[in-house]
Amino acid sequence: MPGHEQGHLPLAGQPVYAISVAAELAGVGVQTLRLYEQHGLISPVRSSGGTRRYSGDDLTRLARITGLAGQGINLAGIARILDLEDTNTALRASNAALTAERDHTPRS
């Protein structure tokens, strides 16, 4: 079925989970999710009616956040760690794209 992985699961980036479902899947409370959003740790998509919608990617990020919190890291520290990890991921992707471009450029 187009737009779906493994037949019935939403795509990782597709925002489909309501806040209550995301909270249950992440093992945290709804208020905790709102707190994480207030601190900029997670940014769920908002529907046209303003309802938060979480994706599989958001759930993966929530698992990372709860793991770091479980290690005793405060929200400011978690925000910095996530920022550094996001920057590192972007740099790796950029490096891979440049390497691929270099490898496909004819040499004289």
Biopython code that builds the backbone (N, CA, C, O; Angstrom):
import numpy as np
from Bio.PDB.StructureBuilder import StructureBuilder

atoms = [
    (1, "MET", "N", (0.844, -1.167, 0.000)),
    (1, "MET", "CA", (0.000, 0.000, 0.000)),
    (1, "MET", "C", (0.894, 1.237, 0.000)),
    (1, "MET", "O", (1.747, 1.354, 0.880)),
    (2, "PRO", "N", (0.739, 2.167, -0.948)),
    (2, "PRO", "CA", (1.598, 3.334, -1.014)),
    (2, "PRO", "C", (1.507, 4.163, 0.262)),
    (2, "PRO", "O", (0.442, 4.304, 0.863)),
    (3, "GLY", "N", (2.681, 4.719, 0.665)),
    (3, "GLY", "CA", (2.709, 5.565, 1.844)),
    (3, "GLY", "C", (2.813, 4.808, 3.156)),
    (3, "GLY", "O", (2.809, 5.419, 4.224)),
    (4, "HIS", "N", (2.904, 3.491, 3.092)),
    (4, "HIS", "CA", (3.007, 2.714, 4.326)),
    (4, "HIS", "C", (4.160, 1.730, 4.227)),
    (4, "HIS", "O", (4.436, 1.184, 3.159)),
    (5, "GLU", "N", (4.822, 1.512, 5.339)),
    (5, "GLU", "CA", (5.865, 0.503, 5.460)),
    (5, "GLU", "C", (5.243, -0.761, 6.012)),
    (5, "GLU", "O", (4.259, -0.698, 6.748)),
    (6, "GLN", "N", (5.792, -1.884, 5.675)),
    (6, "GLN", "CA", (5.409, -3.165, 6.238)),
    (6, "GLN", "C", (3.899, -3.387, 6.185)),
    (6, "GLN", "O", (3.341, -4.044, 7.064)),
    (7, "GLY", "N", (3.231, -2.845, 5.159)),
    (7, "GLY", "CA", (1.830, -3.121, 4.952)),
    (7, "GLY", "C", (0.863, -2.267, 5.733)),
    (7, "GLY", "O", (-0.114, -1.795, 5.151)),
    (8, "HIS", "N", (1.074, -2.039, 7.016)),
    (8, "HIS", "CA", (0.079, -1.322, 7.806)),
    (8, "HIS", "C", (0.643, -0.270, 8.757)),
    (8, "HIS", "O", (-0.124, 0.475, 9.368)),
    (9, "LEU", "N", (1.929, -0.197, 8.891)),
    (9, "LEU", "CA", (2.525, 0.772, 9.810)),
    (9, "LEU", "C", (2.740, 2.108, 9.104)),
    (9, "LEU", "O", (3.106, 2.131, 7.929)),
    (10, "PRO", "N", (2.516, 3.227, 9.808)),
    (10, "PRO", "CA", (2.773, 4.536, 9.193)),
    (10, "PRO", "C", (4.270, 4.733, 8.972)),
    (10, "PRO", "O", (5.095, 4.117, 9.646)),
    (11, "LEU", "N", (4.605, 5.591, 8.027)),
    (11, "LEU", "CA", (6.002, 5.923, 7.794)),
    (11, "LEU", "C", (6.591, 6.566, 9.044)),
    (11, "LEU", "O", (5.864, 7.187, 9.819)),
    (12, "ALA", "N", (7.892, 6.426, 9.247)),
    (12, "ALA", "CA", (8.540, 6.908, 10.468)),
    (12, "ALA", "C", (8.315, 8.395, 10.704)),
    (12, "ALA", "O", (8.186, 8.821, 11.852)),
    (13, "GLY", "N", (8.265, 9.184, 9.651)),
    (13, "GLY", "CA", (8.096, 10.616, 9.791)),
    (13, "GLY", "C", (6.658, 11.091, 9.713)),
    (13, "GLY", "O", (6.389, 12.288, 9.809)),
    (14, "GLN", "N", (5.734, 10.160, 9.539)),
    (14, "GLN", "CA", (4.326, 10.528, 9.392)),
    (14, "GLN", "C", (3.691, 10.795, 10.746)),
    (14, "GLN", "O", (3.634, 9.891, 11.579)),
    (15, "PRO", "N", (3.206, 12.022, 10.993)),
    (15, "PRO", "CA", (2.622, 12.358, 12.295)),
    (15, "PRO", "C", (1.199, 11.820, 12.429)),
    (15, "PRO", "O", (0.259, 12.387, 11.872)),
    (16, "VAL", "N", (1.050, 10.732, 13.165)),
    (16, "VAL", "CA", (-0.256, 10.083, 13.271)),
    (16, "VAL", "C", (-0.718, 9.854, 14.705)),
    (16, "VAL", "O", (-1.905, 9.623, 14.936)),
    (17, "TYR", "N", (0.191, 9.915, 15.667)),
    (17, "TYR", "CA", (-0.157, 9.555, 17.035)),
    (17, "TYR", "C", (-0.615, 10.777, 17.836)),
    (17, "TYR", "O", (0.076, 11.795, 17.871)),
    (18, "ALA", "N", (-1.765, 10.673, 18.472)),
    (18, "ALA", "CA", (-2.246, 11.722, 19.368)),
    (18, "ALA", "C", (-1.358, 11.733, 20.605)),
    (18, "ALA", "O", (-0.641, 10.766, 20.867)),
    (19, "ILE", "N", (-1.402, 12.808, 21.355)),
    (19, "ILE", "CA", (-0.527, 12.967, 22.518)),
    (19, "ILE", "C", (-0.720, 11.843, 23.537)),
    (19, "ILE", "O", (0.252, 11.378, 24.133)),
    (20, "SER", "N", (-1.958, 11.405, 23.740)),
    (20, "SER", "CA", (-2.191, 10.344, 24.727)),
    (20, "SER", "C", (-1.571, 9.028, 24.275)),
    (20, "SER", "O", (-1.034, 8.279, 25.091)),
    (21, "VAL", "N", (-1.643, 8.748, 22.988)),
    (21, "VAL", "CA", (-1.048, 7.518, 22.445)),
    (21, "VAL", "C", (0.475, 7.615, 22.499)),
    (21, "VAL", "O", (1.149, 6.666, 22.899)),
    (22, "ALA", "N", (1.010, 8.755, 22.100)),
    (22, "ALA", "CA", (2.464, 8.946, 22.128)),
    (22, "ALA", "C", (2.997, 8.815, 23.550)),
    (22, "ALA", "O", (4.039, 8.200, 23.775)),
    (23, "ALA", "N", (2.278, 9.397, 24.509)),
    (23, "ALA", "CA", (2.701, 9.303, 25.909)),
    (23, "ALA", "C", (2.727, 7.850, 26.369)),
    (23, "ALA", "O", (3.669, 7.411, 27.027)),
    (24, "GLU", "N", (1.687, 7.118, 26.015)),
    (24, "GLU", "CA", (1.630, 5.701, 26.412)),
    (24, "GLU", "C", (2.752, 4.907, 25.756)),
    (24, "GLU", "O", (3.415, 4.105, 26.413)),
    (25, "LEU", "N", (2.966, 5.127, 24.468)),
    (25, "LEU", "CA", (4.018, 4.395, 23.754)),
    (25, "LEU", "C", (5.409, 4.755, 24.279)),
    (25, "LEU", "O", (6.304, 3.910, 24.302)),
    (26, "ALA", "N", (5.586, 6.003, 24.699)),
    (26, "ALA", "CA", (6.883, 6.452, 25.221)),
    (26, "ALA", "C", (7.065, 6.127, 26.696)),
    (26, "ALA", "O", (8.175, 6.210, 27.223)),
    (27, "GLY", "N", (5.965, 5.754, 27.367)),
    (27, "GLY", "CA", (6.055, 5.421, 28.785)),
    (27, "GLY", "C", (6.185, 6.635, 29.687)),
    (27, "GLY", "O", (6.778, 6.562, 30.763)),
    (28, "VAL", "N", (5.624, 7.758, 29.237)),
    (28, "VAL", "CA", (5.651, 8.983, 30.044)),
    (28, "VAL", "C", (4.244, 9.567, 30.097)),
    (28, "VAL", "O", (3.351, 9.124, 29.374)),
    (29, "GLY", "N", (4.056, 10.548, 30.944)),
    (29, "GLY", "CA", (2.763, 11.196, 31.045)),
    (29, "GLY", "C", (2.570, 12.275, 29.994)),
    (29, "GLY", "O", (3.536, 12.780, 29.421)),
    (30, "VAL", "N", (1.330, 12.619, 29.750)),
    (30, "VAL", "CA", (0.990, 13.668, 28.791)),
    (30, "VAL", "C", (1.635, 14.991, 29.210)),
    (30, "VAL", "O", (2.158, 15.724, 28.371)),
    (31, "GLN", "N", (1.596, 15.289, 30.501)),
    (31, "GLN", "CA", (2.204, 16.538, 30.984)),
    (31, "GLN", "C", (3.713, 16.550, 30.744)),
    (31, "GLN", "O", (4.299, 17.603, 30.490)),
    (32, "THR", "N", (4.329, 15.387, 30.826)),
    (32, "THR", "CA", (5.764, 15.297, 30.559)),
    (32, "THR", "C", (6.046, 15.630, 29.096)),
    (32, "THR", "O", (7.009, 16.331, 28.785)),
    (33, "LEU", "N", (5.202, 15.122, 28.204)),
    (33, "LEU", "CA", (5.379, 15.450, 26.782)),
    (33, "LEU", "C", (5.237, 16.946, 26.553)),
    (33, "LEU", "O", (5.997, 17.539, 25.788)),
    (34, "ARG", "N", (4.273, 17.548, 27.209)),
    (34, "ARG", "CA", (4.091, 19.003, 27.078)),
    (34, "ARG", "C", (5.306, 19.750, 27.621)),
    (34, "ARG", "O", (5.729, 20.754, 27.048)),
    (35, "LEU", "N", (5.862, 19.263, 28.718)),
    (35, "LEU", "CA", (7.064, 19.870, 29.299)),
    (35, "LEU", "C", (8.239, 19.765, 28.324)),
    (35, "LEU", "O", (8.968, 20.736, 28.117)),
    (36, "TYR", "N", (8.416, 18.595, 27.731)),
    (36, "TYR", "CA", (9.485, 18.405, 26.751)),
    (36, "TYR", "C", (9.312, 19.368, 25.572)),
    (36, "TYR", "O", (10.287, 19.921, 25.063)),
    (37, "GLU", "N", (8.077, 19.558, 25.153)),
    (37, "GLU", "CA", (7.811, 20.483, 24.061)),
    (37, "GLU", "C", (8.139, 21.928, 24.487)),
    (37, "GLU", "O", (8.734, 22.679, 23.714)),
    (38, "GLN", "N", (7.759, 22.307, 25.690)),
    (38, "GLN", "CA", (8.050, 23.655, 26.192)),
    (38, "GLN", "C", (9.546, 23.928, 26.229)),
    (38, "GLN", "O", (9.984, 25.061, 26.026)),
    (39, "HIS", "N", (10.325, 22.889, 26.488)),
    (39, "HIS", "CA", (11.780, 23.027, 26.555)),
    (39, "HIS", "C", (12.453, 22.828, 25.194)),
    (39, "HIS", "O", (13.680, 22.843, 25.098)),
    (40, "GLY", "N", (11.653, 22.644, 24.152)),
    (40, "GLY", "CA", (12.198, 22.522, 22.806)),
    (40, "GLY", "C", (12.844, 21.181, 22.501)),
    (40, "GLY", "O", (13.584, 21.054, 21.526)),
    (41, "LEU", "N", (12.569, 20.179, 23.332)),
    (41, "LEU", "CA", (13.171, 18.863, 23.117)),
    (41, "LEU", "C", (12.466, 18.082, 22.022)),
    (41, "LEU", "O", (13.067, 17.223, 21.377)),
    (42, "ILE", "N", (11.206, 18.378, 21.815)),
    (42, "ILE", "CA", (10.392, 17.680, 20.822)),
    (42, "ILE", "C", (9.440, 18.704, 20.212)),
    (42, "ILE", "O", (8.950, 19.598, 20.901)),
    (43, "SER", "N", (9.189, 18.567, 18.929)),
    (43, "SER", "CA", (8.299, 19.510, 18.235)),
    (43, "SER", "C", (7.304, 18.742, 17.389)),
    (43, "SER", "O", (7.512, 18.568, 16.188)),
    (44, "PRO", "N", (6.219, 18.278, 18.006)),
    (44, "PRO", "CA", (5.226, 17.541, 17.226)),
    (44, "PRO", "C", (4.552, 18.452, 16.206)),
    (44, "PRO", "O", (4.469, 19.666, 16.392)),
    (45, "VAL", "N", (4.080, 17.852, 15.145)),
    (45, "VAL", "CA", (3.322, 18.579, 14.131)),
    (45, "VAL", "C", (1.969, 18.923, 14.727)),
    (45, "VAL", "O", (1.424, 18.162, 15.527)),
    (46, "ARG", "N", (1.436, 20.053, 14.343)),
    (46, "ARG", "CA", (0.094, 20.441, 14.787)),
    (46, "ARG", "C", (-0.868, 20.286, 13.613)),
    (46, "ARG", "O", (-0.572, 20.702, 12.493)),
    (47, "SER", "N", (-2.014, 19.687, 13.886)),
    (47, "SER", "CA", (-3.052, 19.568, 12.863)),
    (47, "SER", "C", (-3.650, 20.947, 12.618)),
    (47, "SER", "O", (-3.344, 21.895, 13.341)),
    (48, "SER", "N", (-4.493, 21.063, 11.611)),
    (48, "SER", "CA", (-5.136, 22.350, 11.333)),
    (48, "SER", "C", (-5.960, 22.822, 12.523)),
    (48, "SER", "O", (-6.162, 24.024, 12.692)),
    (49, "GLY", "N", (-6.435, 21.902, 13.346)),
    (49, "GLY", "CA", (-7.191, 22.243, 14.550)),
    (49, "GLY", "C", (-6.314, 22.473, 15.765)),
    (49, "GLY", "O", (-6.832, 22.750, 16.847)),
    (50, "GLY", "N", (-4.990, 22.366, 15.616)),
    (50, "GLY", "CA", (-4.067, 22.615, 16.718)),
    (50, "GLY", "C", (-3.718, 21.395, 17.549)),
    (50, "GLY", "O", (-3.008, 21.517, 18.548)),
    (51, "THR", "N", (-4.201, 20.219, 17.162)),
    (51, "THR", "CA", (-3.919, 18.998, 17.907)),
    (51, "THR", "C", (-2.497, 18.522, 17.612)),
    (51, "THR", "O", (-2.067, 18.501, 16.459)),
    (52, "ARG", "N", (-1.774, 18.141, 18.665)),
    (52, "ARG", "CA", (-0.424, 17.599, 18.486)),
    (52, "ARG", "C", (-0.518, 16.221, 17.832)),
    (52, "ARG", "O", (-1.372, 15.409, 18.186)),
    (53, "ARG", "N", (0.368, 15.973, 16.878)),
    (53, "ARG", "CA", (0.482, 14.668, 16.236)),
    (53, "ARG", "C", (1.948, 14.263, 16.225)),
    (53, "ARG", "O", (2.809, 14.993, 15.735)),
    (54, "TYR", "N", (2.211, 13.085, 16.773)),
    (54, "TYR", "CA", (3.571, 12.572, 16.887)),
    (54, "TYR", "C", (3.820, 11.492, 15.845)),
    (54, "TYR", "O", (2.914, 10.743, 15.478)),
    (55, "SER", "N", (5.050, 11.423, 15.376)),
    (55, "SER", "CA", (5.456, 10.419, 14.391)),
    (55, "SER", "C", (6.310, 9.346, 15.061)),
    (55, "SER", "O", (6.667, 9.461, 16.234)),
    (56, "GLY", "N", (6.626, 8.319, 14.309)),
    (56, "GLY", "CA", (7.553, 7.302, 14.792)),
    (56, "GLY", "C", (8.914, 7.904, 15.105)),
    (56, "GLY", "O", (9.568, 7.500, 16.066)),
    (57, "ASP", "N", (9.346, 8.876, 14.292)),
    (57, "ASP", "CA", (10.607, 9.564, 14.561)),
    (57, "ASP", "C", (10.543, 10.304, 15.896)),
    (57, "ASP", "O", (11.509, 10.312, 16.658)),
    (58, "ASP", "N", (9.387, 10.929, 16.171)),
    (58, "ASP", "CA", (9.210, 11.609, 17.458)),
    (58, "ASP", "C", (9.301, 10.608, 18.608)),
    (58, "ASP", "O", (9.896, 10.903, 19.645)),
    (59, "LEU", "N", (8.715, 9.429, 18.427)),
    (59, "LEU", "CA", (8.765, 8.405, 19.479)),
    (59, "LEU", "C", (10.200, 7.942, 19.715)),
    (59, "LEU", "O", (10.587, 7.685, 20.855)),
    (60, "THR", "N", (10.986, 7.836, 18.656)),
    (60, "THR", "CA", (12.399, 7.475, 18.795)),
    (60, "THR", "C", (13.138, 8.548, 19.582)),
    (60, "THR", "O", (13.950, 8.242, 20.455)),
    (61, "ARG", "N", (12.849, 9.811, 19.267)),
    (61, "ARG", "CA", (13.468, 10.918, 20.000)),
    (61, "ARG", "C", (13.028, 10.906, 21.463)),
    (61, "ARG", "O", (13.838, 11.155, 22.356)),
    (62, "LEU", "N", (11.761, 10.621, 21.712)),
    (62, "LEU", "CA", (11.273, 10.531, 23.092)),
    (62, "LEU", "C", (11.990, 9.437, 23.866)),
    (62, "LEU", "O", (12.295, 9.605, 25.047)),
    (63, "ALA", "N", (12.257, 8.321, 23.206)),
    (63, "ALA", "CA", (12.993, 7.238, 23.866)),
    (63, "ALA", "C", (14.392, 7.717, 24.247)),
    (63, "ALA", "O", (14.899, 7.372, 25.314)),
    (64, "ARG", "N", (15.013, 8.511, 23.376)),
    (64, "ARG", "CA", (16.345, 9.049, 23.676)),
    (64, "ARG", "C", (16.266, 10.016, 24.860)),
    (64, "ARG", "O", (17.113, 9.983, 25.752)),
    (65, "ILE", "N", (15.238, 10.879, 24.862)),
    (65, "ILE", "CA", (15.052, 11.847, 25.940)),
    (65, "ILE", "C", (14.834, 11.131, 27.268)),
    (65, "ILE", "O", (15.467, 11.473, 28.267)),
    (66, "THR", "N", (13.950, 10.147, 27.285)),
    (66, "THR", "CA", (13.671, 9.448, 28.544)),
    (66, "THR", "C", (14.887, 8.660, 29.013)),
    (66, "THR", "O", (15.113, 8.522, 30.215)),
    (67, "GLY", "N", (15.664, 8.147, 28.079)),
    (67, "GLY", "CA", (16.896, 7.453, 28.457)),
    (67, "GLY", "C", (17.893, 8.385, 29.124)),
    (67, "GLY", "O", (18.500, 8.042, 30.138)),
    (68, "LEU", "N", (18.057, 9.571, 28.541)),
    (68, "LEU", "CA", (18.971, 10.554, 29.129)),
    (68, "LEU", "C", (18.453, 11.043, 30.480)),
    (68, "LEU", "O", (19.232, 11.200, 31.420)),
    (69, "ALA", "N", (17.151, 11.284, 30.585)),
    (69, "ALA", "CA", (16.559, 11.714, 31.856)),
    (69, "ALA", "C", (16.749, 10.629, 32.914)),
    (69, "ALA", "O", (16.993, 10.924, 34.085)),
    (70, "GLY", "N", (16.635, 9.373, 32.488)),
    (70, "GLY", "CA", (16.830, 8.258, 33.403)),
    (70, "GLY", "C", (18.252, 8.155, 33.928)),
    (70, "GLY", "O", (18.496, 7.532, 34.961)),
    (71, "GLN", "N", (19.190, 8.767, 33.214)),
    (71, "GLN", "CA", (20.582, 8.812, 33.668)),
    (71, "GLN", "C", (20.842, 10.000, 34.584)),
    (71, "GLN", "O", (21.968, 10.218, 35.031)),
    (72, "GLY", "N", (19.778, 10.773, 34.863)),
    (72, "GLY", "CA", (19.911, 11.897, 35.776)),
    (72, "GLY", "C", (20.294, 13.204, 35.114)),
    (72, "GLY", "O", (20.640, 14.163, 35.803)),
    (73, "ILE", "N", (20.240, 13.263, 33.793)),
    (73, "ILE", "CA", (20.596, 14.494, 33.075)),
    (73, "ILE", "C", (19.391, 15.429, 33.075)),
    (73, "ILE", "O", (18.273, 15.005, 32.779)),
    (74, "ASN", "N", (19.614, 16.693, 33.404)),
    (74, "ASN", "CA", (18.506, 17.645, 33.457)),
    (74, "ASN", "C", (18.090, 18.054, 32.036)),
    (74, "ASN", "O", (18.782, 17.744, 31.067)),
    (75, "LEU", "N", (16.958, 18.750, 31.926)),
    (75, "LEU", "CA", (16.401, 19.078, 30.612)),
    (75, "LEU", "C", (17.316, 19.977, 29.794)),
    (75, "LEU", "O", (17.387, 19.830, 28.573)),
    (76, "ALA", "N", (18.017, 20.905, 30.440)),
    (76, "ALA", "CA", (18.964, 21.754, 29.711)),
    (76, "ALA", "C", (20.103, 20.916, 29.126)),
    (76, "ALA", "O", (20.520, 21.138, 27.990)),
    (77, "GLY", "N", (20.596, 19.968, 29.895)),
    (77, "GLY", "CA", (21.648, 19.071, 29.411)),
    (77, "GLY", "C", (21.151, 18.202, 28.279)),
    (77, "GLY", "O", (21.861, 17.989, 27.295)),
    (78, "ILE", "N", (19.933, 17.697, 28.411)),
    (78, "ILE", "CA", (19.341, 16.871, 27.345)),
    (78, "ILE", "C", (19.202, 17.694, 26.065)),
    (78, "ILE", "O", (19.493, 17.206, 24.973)),
    (79, "ALA", "N", (18.756, 18.942, 26.204)),
    (79, "ALA", "CA", (18.603, 19.812, 25.031)),
    (79, "ALA", "C", (19.947, 19.982, 24.323)),
    (79, "ALA", "O", (20.016, 19.925, 23.096)),
    (80, "ARG", "N", (20.994, 20.188, 25.085)),
    (80, "ARG", "CA", (22.336, 20.377, 24.489)),
    (80, "ARG", "C", (22.812, 19.094, 23.823)),
    (80, "ARG", "O", (23.348, 19.136, 22.715)),
    (81, "ILE", "N", (22.626, 17.974, 24.470)),
    (81, "ILE", "CA", (23.030, 16.681, 23.889)),
    (81, "ILE", "C", (22.287, 16.433, 22.582)),
    (81, "ILE", "O", (22.893, 16.053, 21.580)),
    (82, "LEU", "N", (20.968, 16.650, 22.591)),
    (82, "LEU", "CA", (20.183, 16.428, 21.370)),
    (82, "LEU", "C", (20.613, 17.368, 20.256)),
    (82, "LEU", "O", (20.678, 16.970, 19.093)),
    (83, "ASP", "N", (20.908, 18.628, 20.611)),
    (83, "ASP", "CA", (21.372, 19.590, 19.611)),
    (83, "ASP", "C", (22.683, 19.122, 18.985)),
    (83, "ASP", "O", (22.848, 19.169, 17.766)),
    (84, "LEU", "N", (23.604, 18.675, 19.817)),
    (84, "LEU", "CA", (24.886, 18.177, 19.310)),
    (84, "LEU", "C", (24.695, 16.923, 18.450)),
    (84, "LEU", "O", (25.342, 16.777, 17.413)),
    (85, "GLU", "N", (23.813, 16.023, 18.879)),
    (85, "GLU", "CA", (23.551, 14.814, 18.090)),
    (85, "GLU", "C", (22.910, 15.164, 16.748)),
    (85, "GLU", "O", (23.253, 14.576, 15.722)),
    (86, "ASP", "N", (21.974, 16.127, 16.756)),
    (86, "ASP", "CA", (21.333, 16.543, 15.508)),
    (86, "ASP", "C", (22.346, 17.174, 14.558)),
    (86, "ASP", "O", (22.329, 16.903, 13.357)),
    (87, "THR", "N", (23.226, 18.013, 15.096)),
    (87, "THR", "CA", (24.267, 18.641, 14.282)),
    (87, "THR", "C", (25.202, 17.586, 13.709)),
    (87, "THR", "O", (25.578, 17.649, 12.538)),
    (88, "ASN", "N", (25.573, 16.626, 14.529)),
    (88, "ASN", "CA", (26.461, 15.552, 14.082)),
    (88, "ASN", "C", (25.810, 14.743, 12.955)),
    (88, "ASN", "O", (26.466, 14.403, 11.971)),
    (89, "THR", "N", (24.531, 14.441, 13.102)),
    (89, "THR", "CA", (23.808, 13.694, 12.066)),
    (89, "THR", "C", (23.770, 14.477, 10.760)),
    (89, "THR", "O", (23.988, 13.917, 9.686)),
    (90, "ALA", "N", (23.491, 15.779, 10.858)),
    (90, "ALA", "CA", (23.441, 16.621, 9.665)),
    (90, "ALA", "C", (24.809, 16.702, 8.996)),
    (90, "ALA", "O", (24.898, 16.646, 7.769)),
    (91, "LEU", "N", (25.873, 16.833, 9.781)),
    (91, "LEU", "CA", (27.221, 16.885, 9.227)),
    (91, "LEU", "C", (27.604, 15.572, 8.546)),
    (91, "LEU", "O", (28.240, 15.578, 7.492)),
    (92, "ARG", "N", (27.222, 14.463, 9.142)),
    (92, "ARG", "CA", (27.511, 13.160, 8.529)),
    (92, "ARG", "C", (26.779, 13.007, 7.196)),
    (92, "ARG", "O", (27.342, 12.501, 6.225)),
    (93, "ALA", "N", (25.515, 13.451, 7.157)),
    (93, "ALA", "CA", (24.744, 13.370, 5.915)),
    (93, "ALA", "C", (25.351, 14.266, 4.849)),
    (93, "ALA", "O", (25.442, 13.876, 3.685)),
    (94, "SER", "N", (25.764, 15.457, 5.238)),
    (94, "SER", "CA", (26.403, 16.374, 4.297)),
    (94, "SER", "C", (27.718, 15.802, 3.783)),
    (94, "SER", "O", (28.014, 15.884, 2.591)),
    (95, "ASN", "N", (28.497, 15.229, 4.676)),
    (95, "ASN", "CA", (29.759, 14.601, 4.292)),
    (95, "ASN", "C", (29.526, 13.443, 3.321)),
    (95, "ASN", "O", (30.251, 13.300, 2.337)),
    (96, "ALA", "N", (28.521, 12.622, 3.597)),
    (96, "ALA", "CA", (28.210, 11.496, 2.716)),
    (96, "ALA", "C", (27.779, 11.994, 1.335)),
    (96, "ALA", "O", (28.167, 11.417, 0.319)),
    (97, "ALA", "N", (26.976, 13.066, 1.296)),
    (97, "ALA", "CA", (26.538, 13.619, 0.015)),
    (97, "ALA", "C", (27.721, 14.179, -0.765)),
    (97, "ALA", "O", (27.816, 13.977, -1.975)),
    (98, "LEU", "N", (28.620, 14.877, -0.086)),
    (98, "LEU", "CA", (29.803, 15.421, -0.758)),
    (98, "LEU", "C", (30.718, 14.306, -1.252)),
    (98, "LEU", "O", (31.281, 14.399, -2.343)),
    (99, "THR", "N", (30.864, 13.265, -0.461)),
    (99, "THR", "CA", (31.688, 12.123, -0.870)),
    (99, "THR", "C", (31.080, 11.447, -2.096)),
    (99, "THR", "O", (31.801, 11.102, -3.033)),
    (100, "ALA", "N", (29.766, 11.257, -2.098)),
    (100, "ALA", "CA", (29.095, 10.641, -3.244)),
    (100, "ALA", "C", (29.243, 11.513, -4.485)),
    (100, "ALA", "O", (29.474, 11.009, -5.584)),
    (101, "GLU", "N", (29.108, 12.827, -4.300)),
    (101, "GLU", "CA", (29.262, 13.750, -5.431)),
    (101, "GLU", "C", (30.680, 13.688, -5.979)),
    (101, "GLU", "O", (30.886, 13.657, -7.193)),
    (102, "ARG", "N", (31.647, 13.669, -5.085)),
    (102, "ARG", "CA", (33.057, 13.586, -5.493)),
    (102, "ARG", "C", (33.318, 12.288, -6.260)),
    (102, "ARG", "O", (33.994, 12.286, -7.288)),
    (103, "ASP", "N", (32.770, 11.186, -5.741)),
    (103, "ASP", "CA", (33.014, 9.892, -6.363)),
    (103, "ASP", "C", (32.353, 9.751, -7.715)),
    (103, "ASP", "O", (32.744, 8.894, -8.507)),
    (104, "HIS", "N", (31.342, 10.589, -8.000)),
    (104, "HIS", "CA", (30.642, 10.518, -9.290)),
    (104, "HIS", "C", (31.042, 11.627, -10.234)),
    (104, "HIS", "O", (30.481, 11.748, -11.323)),
    (105, "THR", "N", (32.014, 12.447, -9.830)),
    (105, "THR", "CA", (32.499, 13.534, -10.695)),
    (105, "THR", "C", (33.639, 12.993, -11.550)),
    (105, "THR", "O", (34.610, 12.448, -11.026)),
    (106, "PRO", "N", (33.517, 13.146, -12.881)),
    (106, "PRO", "CA", (34.606, 12.676, -13.748)),
    (106, "PRO", "C", (35.888, 13.438, -13.455)),
    (106, "PRO", "O", (35.879, 14.648, -13.230)),
    (107, "ARG", "N", (36.973, 12.708, -13.462)),
    (107, "ARG", "CA", (38.275, 13.318, -13.193)),
    (107, "ARG", "C", (39.010, 13.493, -14.518)),
    (107, "ARG", "O", (38.909, 12.668, -15.426)),
    (108, "SER", "N", (39.752, 14.597, -14.596)),
    (108, "SER", "CA", (40.497, 14.823, -15.836)),
    (108, "SER", "C", (41.946, 14.486, -15.710)),
    (108, "SER", "O", (42.698, 14.627, -16.673)),
]
sb = StructureBuilder()
sb.init_structure("model")
sb.init_model(0)
sb.init_chain("A")
sb.init_seg("    ")
for serial, (resi, resn, name, xyz) in enumerate(atoms, 1):
    if name == "N":
        sb.init_residue(resn, " ", resi, " ")
    sb.init_atom(name, np.array(xyz, "f"), 0.0, 1.0, " ", f" {name:<3s}", serial, name[0])
structure = sb.get_structure()
